[in-house]
Amino acid sequence: MTSHIAVPHRARSPRVPFENRWTSGHQAREWNCELDQLGVANVRAMLCEHEVHHRDDPVVIFEIPPGFIRDWLAFHDRQAARRQLIWRASVLSLGLVAASAAVLAAFR
């Protein structure tokens, strides 16, 4: 009897969530998962170390080329900027609602 482990749809997806011009879908998905496990801060530090000390090496981490890592970091930077923009817009909106309520309460 075989048991099936439920894998989230995101993990089964053959595509990475950013433009990939470096390798096939399966390899890109593996690289994406490896980088996700390391985290943005660690990957950024490893890429900086590579750029300073091993610029001529064709790979940075786990046989992943620097171009793929730069694209991965750019994607995560865009996502962080988007989250920050949404947060700021929501805080501004709530502030305007609160200020409007305060002004209306003052005139009553």
N, C-alpha and C positions, 0 to 999 in steps of 0.2 A: 504494500500500500504506500503510495507516495503522498507526501503532504506538500501543499502549495503554500508558500509564504507570500502574503500580500505585499506587493511592492508598490509604493506610491506611483501615481501616473507620471509625476515629474522625473522619477528615477529611471523609468522605462523609455522616456522620450529620446529619440535618436538625435535630436538637435540640441545644440547649446543655445542659451538665450541671447547670444550676441553673434555678430557677423564672424564667421570662421572661414579663413582662407588658408589655413595651415595644414589641415589634415581631414581625413574622412570623418563621418558622423560618429562611429563607434569610438575611435581614438580620441576625438574631441570630447566626447562625453566622459571618457575615463580621465582625461586631463582636467576637465572642468570639476569633476568630483574630487580629484586629488587636491586641486587648488582650494576648493571649498572647504575641505577638511583642514587645511593649513590655516586658512583665514586671511583676510585682506592685509592686515598689518604685517603678518609674517611673510607673506608673498612679496609685499612691497619691499621689505627689508632685504629679502634674499635677492630680489632683482637689483636693488641698489648695490649690494655687495658684488653681484656678478658684473654690473656695469663698471664698477671701479677696479676690480681686481682680475676679472676673467673675461674681458670684453670680446676677445677673439673666440671663445668657446661657443659652439653652435647651440648649446642647451644650457638651461639654468637649473631647473628642478626636475627630477624624475624624467629626464630626457625630453622635457618640454621646451620648445624654442622660445626665445625672448619675445618674439612678435606675438605669439599666442598669449603669453603672460601679460604683455602690454594691453592687448585687446580685452582680456579678462578684467584687468584692473580698471580700464576705462569704462567698461560696462558697470562695474560695481561703483565707481565714482559717480556715474550718471544716476544710478539708482539712489545713492545716498543724497545727491543734490535734489532729486525729485521728492524724496521723503522729507527733506528739510523745507522745500518750497511748500509742500502740502501742510506741514506743521505750522510754518509761519503764517500761511493764509488762514488756517483755522484759528490760530491765536488772534490774529487781527480781526477776523470776523466776530469772534466771541467778545473781543474788546469793544468793538463798535456796537454790538447789541447791548452790552452792559452799560456803555456810556449813554446810549440812546434811552435806555430804561431809567438811568439816573436823571437825565435831563427831563424826561416826561414826569417822573415822580416829583421833581423839584417844582414843576409848574402846576401841580395839582393842588 
